[in-house]
Amino acid sequence: MNKVEQGFARYLGEKTLARLRSVKIGIAGCGGLGSNCAMHLARSGFTRFVLVDFDRVEFSNLNRQAFLCDQVGLFKAEALAVNMRAVNPDLNLDVCVERVGAADMKRLFGDCDAVVEAFDRVEAKKLLVEALLPMGRLLVSASGIGGCGNGDAIVTRKVRGNFYVVGDGETECSEDTPPLSPRVGIAAAKQADVVLTHFLGLSDE
């Protein structure tokens, strides 16, 4: 363990931290949900990640995504890797800069123990769920995180088995309800909490 992980062990214990360090987590989309969720998970003791995103950081992303002004123009997956390693330099990160289709889901995420679904496009969300749900992996998705206010409406729902959905289930991001930092951040934190709770053995499974 490095000094950062020794600090984490103060709260988790060395045996628990060792278990978390063995878990491999896929981050499917490194925007508002994915970038913030990944940072929470890196701070929770997880060290093995697959980061997947094809897009670059834009100034309009900085209102809610875990990037910095001088990272505008960089690929999100690569910028996120830098920011995660700023927390723990010894992370094991598989960085994939690519747009994914149905044939790519199992290739990219098939050996992950858990996958955080954080895609923007509904089609990509559907393809990921269809590909990975039968494999029995922990899958944490999101739906309804737009706008601001009523943060308590962002809830975690167990859909079935190891499949969870975070959000209010209604308020999609749109011109009237844009993606804003507080509600996006709440949802990302709740996604991370599902993952952490599951691997700490505290879920209701």
Contact map, one row per residue, 1 for C-alpha under 8 A:
1111110000000000000000000000000000000000000000000000000000000000000000000000000000000000000000000000000000000000000000000000000000000000000000000000000000000000000000000000000000000000000000000000000000000
1111110000000000000000000000000000000000000000000000000000000000000000000000000000000000010000000000000000000000000000000000000000000000000000000000000000000000000000000000000000000000000000000000000000000
1111111000000000000000000000000000000000000000000000000000000000000000000000000000000000000000000000000000000000000000000000000000000000000000000000000000000000000000000000000000000000000000000000000000000
1111111100000000000000000000000000000000000000000000000000000000000000000000000000000011000000000000000000000000000000000000000000000000000000000000000000000000000000000000000000000000000000000000000000000
1111111110000000100000000000000000000000000010000000000000000000000000000000000000000001000000000000000000000000000000000000000000000000000000000000000000000000000000000000000000000000000000000000000000000
1111111111000000000000000000000000000000000000000000000000000000000000000000000000000000000000000000000000000000000000000000000000000000000000000000000000000000000000000000000000000000000000000000000000000
0011111111100000000000000000000000000000000000000000000000000000000000000000000000000000000000000000000000000000000000000000000000000000000000000000000000000000000000000000000000000000000000000000000000000
0001111111111000100000000000000000000000001110000000000000000000000000000000000000000000000000000000000000000000000000000000000000000000000000000000000000000000000000000000000000000000000000000000000000000
0000111111111100100000000000000000000000000000000000000000000000000000000000000000000000000000000000000000000000000000000000000000000000000000000000000000000000000000000000000000000000000000000000000000000
0000011111111000000000000000000000000000000000000000000000000000000000000000000000000000000000000000000000000000000000000000000000000000000000000000000000000000000000000000000000000000000000000000000000000
0000001111111000000000000000000000000000000000000000000000000000000000000000000000000000000000000000000000000000000000000000000000000000000000000000000000000000000000000000000000000000000000000000000000000
0000000111111101100000000000000000000000000000000000000000000000000000000000000000000000000000000000000000000000000000000000000000000000000000000000000000000000000000000000000000000000000000000000000000000
0000000111111111100000000000000000000000000000000000000000000000000000000000000000000000000000000000000000000000000000000000000000000000000000000000000000000000000000000000000000000000000000000000000000000
0000000010011111110000000000000000000000000000000000000000000000000000000000000000000000000000000000000000000000000000000000000000000000000000000000000000000000000000000000000000000000000000000000000000000
0000000000001111111000000000000000000000000000000000000000000000000000000000000000000000000000000000000000000000000000000000000000000000000000000000000000000000000000000000000000000000000000000000000000000
0000000000011111111100000000000000000000000000000000000000000000000000000000000000000000000000000000000000000000000000000000000000000000000000000000000000000000000000000000000000000000000000000000000100000
0000100110011111111110000000000000000000000011000000000000000000000000000000000000000000000000000000000000000000000000000000000000000000000000000000000000000000000000000000000000000000000000000000000000000
0000000000000111111111000000000000000000000000000000000000000000000000000000000000000000000000000000000000000000000000000000000000000000000000000000000000000000000000000000000000000000000000000000000000000
0000000000000011111111100000000000000000000000000000000000000000000000000000000000000000000000000000000000000000000000000000000000000000000000000000000000000000000000000000000000000000000000000000000000000
0000000000000001111111100000000000000000000011100000000000000000000000000000000000000000000000000000000000000000000000000000000000000000000000000000000000000000000000000000000000000000000000000000001100000
0000000000000000111111100000000000000000000011110000000000000000000000000000000000000000000000000000000000000000000000000000000000000000000000000000000000000000000000000000000000000000000000000000000000000
0000000000000000011111110000000000000000000001110000000000000000000000000000000000000000000000000000000000000000000000000000000000000000000000000000000000000000000000000000000000000000000000000000000000000
0000000000000000001111111000000000000000000001110000000000000000000000000000000000000000000000000000000000000001110000000000000000000000000000000000000000000000000000000000000000000000000000000000000000000
0000000000000000000001111100000000000000000001111100000000000000000000000000000000000000000000000000000000000011110000000000000000000000000000000000000000000000000000000000000000000000000000000000000000000
0000000000000000000000111110000000000000000000011100000000000000000000000000000000000000000000000000000000000001111100000000000000000000000000000000000000000000000000000000000000000000000000000000000000000
0000000000000000000000011111000000000000000000001111000000000000000000000000000000000000000000000000000000001001111100000000000000000000000000000000000000000000000000000000000000000000000000000000000000000
0000000000000000000000001111110001000100000000001111000000000000000000000000000000000000000000000000000000000000001111000000000000000000000000000000000000000000000000000000000000000000000000000000000000000
0000000000000000000000000111110001000000000000000011100000000000000000000000000000000000000000000000000000000000001111100000000000000000000000000000000000000000000000000000000000000000000000000000000000000
0000000000000000000000000011111011100000000000000011100000000000000000000000000000000000000000000000000000000000000011110000000000000000000000000000000000000000000000000000000000000000000000000000000000000
0000000000000000000000000011111111100000000000000011100000000000000000000001100100000000000000000000000000000000000001100000000000000000000000000000000000000000000000000000000000000000000000000000000000000
0000000000000000000000000000111111110000000000000000000000001000110000000001000000000000000000000000000000000000000001100000000000000000000000000000000000000000000000000000000000000000000000000000000000000
0000000000000000000000000000011111110000000000000000000000001001110000000000000000000000000000000000000000000000000001000000000000000000000000000000000000000000000000000000000000001001100100000000000000000
0000000000000000000000000000111111111000000000000000000000000000100000000000000000000000000000000000000000000000000001000000000000000000000000000000000000000000000000000000000000000001101100000000000000000
0000000000000000000000000011111111111100000000000000000000000000000000000000000000000000000000000000000000000000000111000000000000000000000000000000000000000000000000000000000000000000000100000000000000000
0000000000000000000000000000111111111110000000000000000000000000111000000000000100000000000000000000000000000000000000000000000000000000000000000000000000000000000000000000000000000000000000000000000000000
0000000000000000000000000000001111111111000000000000000000000000110000000000000000000000000000000000000000000000000000000000000000000000000000000000000000000000000000000000000000000000100110000000000000000
0000000000000000000000000000000011111111100000000000000000000000000000000000000000000000000000000000000000000000000000000000000000000000000000000000000000000000000000000000000000000000000110110000000000000
0000000000000000000000000010000001111111110000000000000000000000000000000000000000010000000000000000000000000000000000000000000000000000000000000000000000000000000000000000000000000000000000010000000000000
0000000000000000000000000000000000111111111000000000000000000000010000000000000000110000000000000000000000000000000000000000000000000000000000000000000000000000000000000000000000000000000000000000000000000
0000000000000000000000000000000000011111111100000000000000000000000000000000000000000000000000000000000000000000000000000000000000000000000000000000000000000000000000000000000000000000000010010000000000000
0000000000000000000000000000000000001111111111000000000000000000000000000000000000000000000000000000000000000000000000000000000000000000000000000000000000000000000000000000000000000000000000010001000000000
0000000000000000000000000000000000000111111111100000000000000000000000000000000000010011000000000000000000000000000000000000000000000000000000000000000000000000000000000000000000000000000000000000000000000
0000000100000000000000000000000000000011111111000000000000000000000000000000000000000011000000000000000000000000000000000000000000000000000000000000000000000000000000000000000000000000000000000000000000000
0000000100000000000000000000000000000001111111000000000000000000000000000000000000000000000000000000000000000000000000000000000000000000000000000000000000000000000000000000000000000000000000000001000000000
0000100100000000100110000000000000000000111111100000000000000000000000000000000000000000000000000000000000000000000000000000000000000000000000000000000000000000000000000000000000000000000000000000000000000
0000000000000000100111110000000000000000111111110000000000000000000000000000000000000000000000000000000000000000000000000000000000000000000000000000000000000000000000000000000000000000000000000000000000000
0000000000000000000111110000000000000000010011111000000000000000000000000000000000000000011110000000000000000000000000000000000000000000000000000000000000000000000000000000000000000000000000000000000000000
0000000000000000000011111000000000000000000001111100000000000000000000000000000000000000001110000000000000000000000000000000000000000000000000000000000000000000000000000000000000000000000000000000000000000
0000000000000000000000011110000000000000000000111110000000000000000000000000000000000000001111000000000000000000000000000000000000000000000000000000000000000000000000000000000000000000000000000000000000000
0000000000000000000000011110000000000000000000011111000000000000000000000000000000000000000011110000000000011001000000000000000000000000000000000000000000000000000000000000000000000000000000000000000000000
0000000000000000000000000111110000000000000000001111100000000000000000000000100010000000000011110000000000000000000000000000000000000000000000000000000000000000000000000000000000000000000000000000000000000
0000000000000000000000000111110000000000000000000111110000000000000000000000100000000000000000111100000000000000000000000000000000000000000000000000000000000000000000000000000000000000000000000000000000000
0000000000000000000000000001110000000000000000000011111000000000000000000011100000000000000000011110000000000000000000000000000000000000000000000000000000000000000000000000000000000000000000000000000000000
0000000000000000000000000000000000000000000000000001111100000000000000000011100000000000000000011110000000000000000000000000000000000000000000000000000000000000000000000000000000000000000000000000000000000
0000000000000000000000000000000000000000000000000000111110000000000000000011000000000000000000001000000000000000000000000000000000000000000000000000000000000000000000000000000000000000000000000000000000000
0000000000000000000000000000000000000000000000000000011111000000000000011111000000000000000000000000000000000000000000000000000000000000000000000000000000000000000000000000000000000000000000000000000000000
0000000000000000000000000000000000000000000000000000001111101000001000111111000000000000000000000000000000000000000000000000000000000000000000000000000000000000000000000000000000000000000000000000000000000
0000000000000000000000000000000000000000000000000000000111111100000000011000000000000000000000000000000000000000000000000000000000000000000000000000000000000000000000000000000000000000000000000000000000000
0000000000000000000000000000000000000000000000000000000011111100000010010000000000000000000000000000000000000000000000000000000000000000000000000000000000000000000000000000000000000000000000000000000000000
0000000000000000000000000000000000000000000000000000000001111110000000000000000000000000000000000000000000000000000000000000000000000000000000000000000000000000000000000000000000000000000000000000000000000
0000000000000000000000000000001100000000000000000000000011111111101000000000000000000000000000000000000000000000000000000000000000000000000000000000000000000000000000000000000000000000000000000000000000000
0000000000000000000000000000000000000000000000000000000001111111111110000000000000000000000000000000000000000000000000000000000000000000000000000000000000000000000000000000000000000000000000000000000000000
0000000000000000000000000000000000000000000000000000000000011111100000000000000000000000000000000000000000000000000000000000000000000000000000000000000000000000000000000000000000011000000000000000000000000
0000000000000000000000000000000100000000000000000000000000001111110000000000000000000000000000000000000000000000000000000000000000000000000000000000000000000000000000000000000000111101100000000000000000000
0000000000000000000000000000001110110000000000000000000000001111111000000000000000000000000000000000000000000000000000000000000000000000000000000000000000000000000000000000000000001000000000000000000000000
0000000000000000000000000000001100110010000000000000000000000101111100000000000100000000000000000000000000000000000000000000000000000000000000000000000000000000000000000000000000000000000000000000000000000
0000000000000000000000000000000000100000000000000000000010001100111110100000001100100000000000000000000000000000000000000000000000000000000000000000000000000000000000000000000000000000000000000000000000000
0000000000000000000000000000000000000000000000000000000000000100011111110000000000000000000000000000000000000000000000000000000000000000000000000000000000000000000000000000000000000000000000000000000000000
0000000000000000000000000000000000000000000000000000000000100100001111110000000000000000000000000000000000000000000000000000000000000000000000000000000000000000000000000000000000000000000000000000000000000
0000000000000000000000000000000000000000000000000000000000000000000111110000000000000000000000000000000000000000000000000000000000000000000000000000000000000000000000000000000000000000000000000000000000000
0000000000000000000000000000000000000000000000000000000010000000001111111100001000000000000000000000000000000000000000000000000000000000000000000000000000000000000000000000000000000000000000000000000000000
0000000000000000000000000000000000000000000000000000000111100000000111111100000000000000000000000000000000000000000000000000000000000000000000000000000000000000000000000000000000000000000000000000000000000
0000000000000000000000000000000000000000000000000000000111000000000000111110000000000000000000000000000000000000000000000000000000000000000000000000000000000000000000000000000000000000000000000000000000000
0000000000000000000000000000000000000000000000000000000110000000000000111111011000000000000000000000000000000000000000000000000000000000000000000000000000000000000000000000000000000000000000000000000000000
0000000000000000000000000000000000000000000000000000111110000000000000001111111000000000000000001000000000000000000000000000000000000000000000000000000000000000000000000000000000000000000000000000000000000
0000000000000000000000000000011000000000000000000000111110000000000000000111111100000000000000000000000000000000000000000000000000000000000000000000000000000000000000000000000000000000000000000000000000000
0000000000000000000000000000010000000000000000000011110000000000000000000011111110000000000000111000000000000000000000000000000000000000000000000000000000000000000000000000000000000000000000000000000000000
0000000000000000000000000000000000000000000000000000000000000000000000000111111111000000000000101000000000000000000000000000000000000000000000000000000000000000000000000000000000000000000000000000000000000
0000000000000000000000000000000000000000000000000000000000000000001000100111111111100000000000000000000000000000000000000000000000000000000000000000000000000000000000000000000000000000000000000000000000000
0000000000000000000000000000010000100000000000000000000000000000011000000001111111110000000000000000000000000000000000000000000000000000000000000000000000000000000000000000000000000000000000000000000000000
0000000000000000000000000000000000000000000000000010000000000000000000000000111111111000000010100000000000000000000000000000000000000000000000000000000000000000000000000000000000000000000000000000000000000
0000000000000000000000000000000000000000000000000000000000000000000000000000011111111100000000000000000000000000000000000000000000000000000000000000000000000000000000000000000000000000000000000000000000000
0000000000000000000000000000000000000010000000000000000000000000001000000000001111111110000000000000000000000000000000000000000000000000000000000000000000000000000000000000000000000000000000000000000000000
0000000000000000000000000000000000000110010000000000000000000000000000000000000111111111101000000000000000000000000000000000000000000000000000000000000000000000000000000000000000000000000000000000000000000
0000000000000000000000000000000000000000000000000000000000000000000000000000000011111111111000000000000000000000000000000000000000000000000000000000000000000000000000000000000000000000000000000000000000000
0000000000000000000000000000000000000000000000000000000000000000000000000000000001111111100000000000000000000000000000000000000000000000000000000000000000000000000000000000000000000000000000000000000000000
0001000000000000000000000000000000000000011000000000000000000000000000000000000000111111100000000000000000000000000000000000000000000000000000000000000000000000000000000000000000000000000000000000000000000
0001100000000000000000000000000000000000011000000000000000000000000000000000000000011111111000000000000000000000000000000000000000000000000000000000000000000000000000000000000000000000000000000000000000000
0000000000000000000000000000000000000000000000000000000000000000000000000000000000011111111000000000000000000000000000000000000000000000000000000000000000000000000000000000000000000000000000000000000000000
0100000000000000000000000000000000000000000000100000000000000000000000000000000000001001111100000000000000000000000000000000000000000000000000000000000000000000000000000000000000000000000000000000000000000
0000000000000000000000000000000000000000000000111000000000000000000000000000000000011001111110000000000000000000000000000000000000000000000000000000000000000000000000000000000000000000000000000000000000000
0000000000000000000000000000000000000000000000111000000000000000000000000000000000000000011111000000000000000000000000000000000000000000000000000000000000000000000000000000000000000000000000000000000000000
0000000000000000000000000000000000000000000000111110000000000000000000000000000010000000001111100000000000000000000000000000000000000000000000000000000000000000000000000000000000000000000000000000000000000
0000000000000000000000000000000000000000000000001110000000000000000000000000000000000000000111110000000000000000000000000000000000000000000000000000000000000000000000000000000000000000000000000000000000000
0000000000000000000000000000000000000000000000000111000000000000000000000000110010000000000011111000000000000000000000000000000000000000000000000000000000000000000000000000000000000000000000000000000000000
0000000000000000000000000000000000000000000000000111110000000000000000000000100000000000000001111100000000000000000000000000000000000000000000000000000000000000000000000000000000000000000000000000000000000
0000000000000000000000000000000000000000000000000001111000000000000000000010110000000000000000111110000000000000000000000000000000000000000000000000000000000000000000000000000000000000000000000000000000000
0000000000000000000000000000000000000000000000000001110000000000000000000000000000000000000000011111000000000000000000000000000000000000000000000000000000000000000000000000000000000000000000000000000000000
0000000000000000000000000000000000000000000000000000110000000000000000000000000000000000000000001111100000000000000000000000000000000000000000000000000000000000000000000000000000000000000000000000000000000
0000000000000000000000000000000000000000000000000000000000000000000000000000000000000000000000000111111110000000000000000001000000000000000000000000000000000000000000000000000000000000000000000000000000000
0000000000000000000000000000000000000000000000000000000000000000000000000000000000000000000000000011111110000000000000000001001000000000000000000000000000000000000000000000000000000000000000000000000000000
0000000000000000000000000000000000000000000000000000000000000000000000000000000000000000000000000001111110000000000000000001001100100000000000000000000000000000000000000000000000000000000000000000000000000
0000000000000000000000000000000000000000000000000000000000000000000000000000000000000000000000000001111111100000000000000000000000000000000000000000000000000000000000000000000000000000000000000000000000000
0000000000000000000000000000000000000000000000000000000000000000000000000000000000000000000000000001111111110000000000000000000000000000000000000000000000000000000000000000000000000000000000000000000000000
0000000000000000000000000000000000000000000000000000000000000000000000000000000000000000000000000001111111111100000000000000001100110000000000000000000000000000000000000000000000000000000000000000000000000
0000000000000000000000000000000000000000000000000000000000000000000000000000000000000000000000000000001111111110000000000000000000110000000000000000000000000000000000000000000000000000000000000000000000000
0000000000000000000000000000000000000000000000000000000000000000000000000000000000000000000000000000001111111100000000000000000000000000000000000000000000000000000000000000000000000000000000000000000000000
0000000000000000000000000000000000000000000000000100000000000000000000000000000000000000000000000000000111111110000000000000000000000000000000000000000000000000000000000000000000000000000000000000000000000
0000000000000000000000000100000000000000000000000100000000000000000000000000000000000000000000000000000011111111001000000000000000000000000000000000000000000000000000000000000000000000000000000000000000000
0000000000000000000000000000000000000000000000000000000000000000000000000000000000000000000000000000000011111111000000000000000000010000000000000000000000000000000000000000000000000000000000000000000000000
0000000000000000000000010000000000000000000000000000000000000000000000000000000000000000000000000000000001011111100000000000000000000000000000000000000000000000000000000000000000000000000000000000000000000
0000000000000000000000111100000000000000000000000100000000000000000000000000000000000000000000000000000000001111111000000000000000000000100000000000000000000000000000000000000000000000000000000000000000000
0000000000000000000000111100000000000000000000000000000000000000000000000000000000000000000000000000000000000011111000000000000000000000110000000000000000000000000000000000000000000000000000000000000000000
0000000000000000000000111100000000000000000000000000000000000000000000000000000000000000000000000000000000000001111100000000000000000000111100000000000000000000000000000000000000000000000000000010000000000
0000000000000000000000001111000000000000000000000000000000000000000000000000000000000000000000000000000000001001111110000000000000000000111100000000000000000000000000000000000000000000000000000000000000000
0000000000000000000000001111000001000000000000000000000000000000000000000000000000000000000000000000000000000000011111000000000000000000001110000000000000000000000000000000000000000000000000100000000000000
0000000000000000000000000011100001000000000000000000000000000000000000000000000000000000000000000000000000000000001111100000100100000000001111000000000000000000000000000000000000000000000000000000000000000
0000000000000000000000000011111111000000000000000000000000000000000000000000000000000000000000000000000000000000000111110000100000000000000011000000000000000000000000000000000000000000000000000000000000000
0000000000000000000000000001111000000000000000000000000000000000000000000000000000000000000000000000000000000000000011111101100000000000000000000000000000000000000000000000000000000000000000000000000000000
0000000000000000000000000000100000000000000000000000000000000000000000000000000000000000000000000000000000000000000001111101100000000000000000000000000000000000000000000000000000000000000000000000000000000
0000000000000000000000000000000000000000000000000000000000000000000000000000000000000000000000000000000000000000000000111111100000000000000000000000000000000000000000000000000000000000000000000000000000000
0000000000000000000000000000000000000000000000000000000000000000000000000000000000000000000000000000000000000000000000111111110000000000000000000000000000000000000000000000000000000000000000000000000000000
0000000000000000000000000000000000000000000000000000000000000000000000000000000000000000000000000000000000000000000000001111111000000000000000000000000000000000000000000000000000000000000000000000000000000
0000000000000000000000000000000000000000000000000000000000000000000000000000000000000000000000000001110000000000000000111111111100000000000000000000000000000000000000000000000000000000000000000000000000000
0000000000000000000000000000000000000000000000000000000000000000000000000000000000000000000000000000000000000000000011111111111110000000000010000000000000000000000000000000000000000000000000000000000000000
0000000000000000000000000000000000000000000000000000000000000000000000000000000000000000000000000000000000000000000000000111111111000000000000000000000000000000000000000000000000000000000000000000000000000
0000000000000000000000000000000000000000000000000000000000000000000000000000000000000000000000000000110010000000000000000011111111100000000000000000000000000000000000000000000000000000000000000000000000000
0000000000000000000000000000000000000000000000000000000000000000000000000000000000000000000000000000010010000000000010000001111111110000000000000000000000000000000000000000000000000000000000000000000000000
0000000000000000000000000000000000000000000000000000000000000000000000000000000000000000000000000000000000000000000000000000111111111000001000000000000000000000000000000000000000000000000000000000000000000
0000000000000000000000000000000000000000000000000000000000000000000000000000000000000000000000000000000000000000000000000000011111111100000000000000000000000000000000000000000000000000000000000000000000000
0000000000000000000000000000000000000000000000000000000000000000000000000000000000000000000000000000010011000000000000000000001111111110000000000000000000000000000000000000000000000000000000000000000000000
0000000000000000000000000000000000000000000000000000000000000000000000000000000000000000000000000000000011000100000000000000000111111111101000000000000000000000000000000000000000000000000000000000000000000
0000000000000000000000000000000000000000000000000000000000000000000000000000000000000000000000000000000000000000000000000000000011111111101000000000000000000000001000000000000000000000000000000000000000000
0000000000000000000000000000000000000000000000000000000000000000000000000000000000000000000000000000000000000000000000000000000001111111000000000000000000000000000000000000000000000000000000000000000000000
0000000000000000000000000000000000000000000000000000000000000000000000000000000000000000000000000000000000000000000000000000000000111111100000000000000000000000000000000000000000000000000000000000000000000
0000000000000000000000000000000000000000000000000000000000000000000000000000000000000000000000000000000000000000000000000000000000011111110000000000000000000000110000000000000000000000000000000000000000000
0000000000000000000000000000000000000000000000000000000000000000000000000000000000000000000000000000000000000001111000000000000000011011111000000000000000000000010000000000000000000000000000000000000000000
0000000000000000000000000000000000000000000000000000000000000000000000000000000000000000000000000000000000000000111000000000000000000001111100000000000000000000011000000000000000000000000000000010000000000
0000000000000000000000000000000000000000000000000000000000000000000000000000000000000000000000000000000000000000011110000000000010011000111110000000000000000000011100000000000000000000000000000000000000000
0000000000000000000000000000000000000000000000000000000000000000000000000000000000000000000000000000000000000000011110000000000000000000011111000000000000000000001111000000000000000000000000100110000000000
0000000000000000000000000000000000000000000000000000000000000000000000000000000000000000000000000000000000000000000111000000100000000000001111100000000000000000001111000000000000000000000000100000000000000
0000000000000000000000000000000000000000000000000000000000000000000000000000000000000000000000000000000000000000000011000000000000000000000111111000000000000000000011100000000000000000001000100000000000000
0000000000000000000000000000000000000000000000000000000000000000000000000000000000000000000000000000000000000000000000000000000000000000000011111000000000000000000011111111000000000000000000000000000000000
0000000000000000000000000000000000000000000000000000000000000000000000000000000000000000000000000000000000000000000000000000000000000000000001111100000001000000000001111111100000000000000000000000000000000
0000000000000000000000000000000000000000000000000000000000000000000000000000000000000000000000000000000000000000000000000000000000000000000001111110000001000000000000111011100000100011001000000000000000000
0000000000000000000000000000000000000000000000000000000000000000000000000000000000000000000000000000000000000000000000000000000000000000000000011111000000000000000000000011110011110011000000000000000000000
0000000000000000000000000000000000000000000000000000000000000000000000000000000000000000000000000000000000000000000000000000000000000000000000001111100000000000000000000010100111110010000000000000000000000
0000000000000000000000000000000000000000000000000000000000000000000000000000000000000000000000000000000000000000000000000000000000000000000000000111111000000000000000000000000010010110000000000000000000000
0000000000000000000000000000000000000000000000000000000000000000000000000000000000000000000000000000000000000000000000000000000000000000000000000011111000000000000000000000000000000010000000000000000000000
0000000000000000000000000000000000000000000000000000000000000000000000000000000000000000000000000000000000000000000000000000000000000000000000000001111111000000000000000000000000000000000000000000000000000
0000000000000000000000000000000000000000000000000000000000000000000000000000000000000000000000000000000000000000000000000000000000000000000000000001111111000000000000000000000000000110010000000000000000000
0000000000000000000000000000000000000000000000000000000000000000000000000000000000000000000000000000000000000000000000000000000000000000000000000000011111100000000000000000000000000000000000000000000000000
0000000000000000000000000000000000000000000000000000000000000000000000000000000000000000000000000000000000000000000000000000000000000000000000000000011111100000000000110000000000000000000000000000000000000
0000000000000000000000000000000000000000000000000000000000000000000000000000000000000000000000000000000000000000000000000000000000000000000000011000011111110000000001110000000000000010011000000000000000000
0000000000000000000000000000000000000000000000000000000000000000000000000000000000000000000000000000000000000000000000000000000000000000000000000000000111111000000001110000000000000000001001000000000000000
0000000000000000000000000000000000000000000000000000000000000000000000000000000000000000000000000000000000000000000000000000000000000000000000000000000001111100000111100000000000000000000001000000000000000
0000000000000000000000000000000000000000000000000000000000000000000000000000000000000000000000000000000000000000000000000000000000000000000000000000000000111110000111000000000000000000000000000000000000000
0000000000000000000000000000000000000000000000000000000000000000000000000000000000000000000000000000000000000000000000000000000000000000000000000000000000011111111110000000000000000000000000000000000000000
0000000000000000000000000000000000000000000000000000000000000000000000000000000000000000000000000000000000000000000000000000000000000000000000000000000000001111101110000000000000000000000000000000000000000
0000000000000000000000000000000000000000000000000000000000000000000000000000000000000000000000000000000000000000000000000000000000000000000000000000000000000111111100000000000000000000000000000000000000000
0000000000000000000000000000000000000000000000000000000000000000000000000000000000000000000000000000000000000000000000000000000000000001000000000000000000000111111000000000000000000000000000000000000000001
0000000000000000000000000000000000000000000000000000000000000000000000000000000000000000000000000000000000000000000000000000000000000001111000000000000000000101111100000000000000000000000000000000000000000
0000000000000000000000000000000000000000000000000000000000000000000000000000000000000000000000000000000000000000000000000000000000001000011110000000000000000111111110000000000000000000000000000000000000000
0000000000000000000000000000000000000000000000000000000000000000000000000000000000000000000000000000000000000000000000000000000000000000001110000000000000011111011111000000000000000000000000000100000000000
0000000000000000000000000000000000000000000000000000000000000000000000000000000000000000000000000000000000000000000000000000000000000000000111100000000000011110001111100000000000000000000000000000000000000
0000000000000000000000000000000000000000000000000000000000000000000000000000000000000000000000000000000000000000000000000000000000000000000111110000000001111000000111111000000000000000001001100000000000000
0000000000000000000000000000000000000000000000000000000000000000000000000000000000000000000000000000000000000000000000000000000000000000000001111000000011110000000011111100000000000000001000000000000000000
0000000000000000000000000000000000000000000000000000000000000000000000000000000000000000000000000000000000000000000000000000000000000000000000111000000011100000000001111110000000000000000000000000000000000
0000000000000000000000000000000000000000000000000000000000000000000000000000000000000000000000000000000000000000000000000000000000000000000000111000000000000000000001111111000000000000000000000000000000000
0000000000000000000000000000000000000000000000000000000000000000000000000000000000000000000000000000000000000000000000000000000000000000000000110000000000000000000000111111000000000000000000000000000000000
0000000000000000000000000000000000000000000000000000000000000000000000000000000000000000000000000000000000000000000000000000000000000000000000111110000000000000000000011111100010000000000000000000000000000
0000000000000000000000000000000000000000000000000000000000000000000000000000000000000000000000000000000000000000000000000000000000000000000000111100000000000000000000001111110010000000000000000000000000000
0000000000000000000000000000000000000000000000000000000000000000000000000000000000000000000000000000000000000000000000000000000000000000000000011110000000000000000000000011111111100000000000000000000000000
0000000000000000000000000000000000000000000000000000000000000000000000000000000000000000000000000000000000000000000000000000000000000000000000000100000000000000000000000001111111100000000000000000000000000
0000000000000000000000000000000000000000000000000000000000000000000000000000000000000000000000000000000000000000000000000000000000000000000000000000000000000000000000000000111111000000000000000000000000000
0000000000000000000000000000000000000000000000000000000000000000000000000000000000000000000000000000000000000000000000000000000000000000000000000010000000000000000000000000111111000000000000000000000000000
0000000000000000000000000000000000000000000000000000000000000000000000000000000000000000000000000000000000000000000000000000000000000000000000000111000000000000000000000011111111100000000000000000000000000
0000000000000000000000000000000000000000000000000000000000000000000000000000000000000000000000000000000000000000000000000000000000000000000000000110000000000000000000000000111111110000000000000000000000000
0000000000000000000000000000000000000000000000000000000000000001000000000000000000000000000000000000000000000000000000000000000000000000000000001110000000000000000000000000110011111011000000000000000000000
0000000000000000000000000000000000000000000000000000000000000011000000000000000000000000000000000000000000000000000000000000000000000000000000000111000000000000000000000000000001111111000000000000000000000
0000000000000000000000000000000100000000000000000000000000000011100000000000000000000000000000000000000000000000000000000000000000000000000000000000000000000000000000000000000000111111100000000000000000000
0000000000000000000000000000000000000000000000000000000000000001000000000000000000000000000000000000000000000000000000000000000000000000000000000001001000000000000000000000000000011111110000000000000000000
0000000000000000000000000000000000000000000000000000000000000000000000000000000000000000000000000000000000000000000000000000000000000000000000001111101001000000000000000000000000111111111000000000000000000
0000000000000000000000000000000110000000000000000000000000000001000000000000000000000000000000000000000000000000000000000000000000000000000000001100000000000000000000000000000000111111111100000000000000000
0000000000000000000000000000000110010000000000000000000000000001000000000000000000000000000000000000000000000000000000000000000000000000000000000000000000000000000000000000000000001111111110000000000000000
0000000000000000000000000000000000000000000000000000000000000000000000000000000000000000000000000000000000000000000000000000000000000000000000000000001001000000000000000000000000000111111111000000000000000
0000000000000000000000000000000010000000000000000000000000000000000000000000000000000000000000000000000000000000000000000000000000000000000001001000000001100000000001100000000000000011111111100000000000000
0000000000000000000000000000000111011000000000000000000000000000000000000000000000000000000000000000000000000000000000000000000000000000000000000000000000000000000000000000000000000001111111110000000000000
0000000000000000000000000000000000011001000000000000000000000000000000000000000000000000000000000000000000000000000000000000000000000000000000000000000000000000000000000000000000000000111111111000000000000
0000000000000000000000000000000000000000000000000000000000000000000000000000000000000000000000000000000000000000000000000000000000000000000000000000000000110000000001000000000000000000011111111100000000000
0000000000000000000000000000000000001000000000000000000000000000000000000000000000000000000000000000000000000000000100000000000000000000000111000000000000000000000001000000000000000000001111111110000000000
0000000000000000000000000000000000001101100000000000000000000000000000000000000000000000000000000000000000000000000000000000000000000000000000000000000000000000000000000000000000000000000111111111000000000
0000000000000000000000000000000000000000000000000000000000000000000000000000000000000000000000000000000000000000000000000000000000000000000000000000000000000000000000000000000000000000000011111111100000000
0000000000000000000000000000000000000000000000000000000000000000000000000000000000000000000000000000000000000000000000000000000000000000000100000000000000000000000100000000000000000000000001111111110000100
0000000000000000000000000000000000000000000000000000000000000000000000000000000000000000000000000000000000000000010000000000000000000000010100000000000000000000000000000000000000000000000000111111111000000
0000000000000000000000000000000000000000100100000000000000000000000000000000000000000000000000000000000000000000000000000000000000000000000000000000000000000000000000000000000000000000000000011111111100000
0000000000000000000000000000000000000000000000000000000000000000000000000000000000000000000000000000000000000000000000000000000000000000000000000000000000000000000000000000000000000000000000001111111111100
0000000000000000000000000000000000000000000000000000000000000000000000000000000000000000000000000000000000000000000000000000000000000000000000000000000000000000000000000000000000000000000000000111111111100
0000000000000000000100000000000000000000000000000000000000000000000000000000000000000000000000000000000000000000000000000000000000000000000000000000000000000000000000000000000000000000000000000011111111000
0000000000000001000100000000000000000000000000000000000000000000000000000000000000000000000000000000000000000000000000000000000000000000000000000000000000000000000000000000000000000000000000000001111111100
0000000000000000000000000000000000000000000000000000000000000000000000000000000000000000000000000000000000000000000000000000000000000000000000000000000000000000000000000000000000000000000000000000111111100
0000000000000000000000000000000000000000000000000000000000000000000000000000000000000000000000000000000000000000000000000000000000000000000000000000000000000000000000000000000000000000000000000000111111110
0000000000000000000000000000000000000000000000000000000000000000000000000000000000000000000000000000000000000000000000000000000000000000000000000000000000000000000000000000000000000000000000000100110111111
0000000000000000000000000000000000000000000000000000000000000000000000000000000000000000000000000000000000000000000000000000000000000000000000000000000000000000000000000000000000000000000000000000000001111
0000000000000000000000000000000000000000000000000000000000000000000000000000000000000000000000000000000000000000000000000000000000000000000000000000000000000000100000000000000000000000000000000000000000111
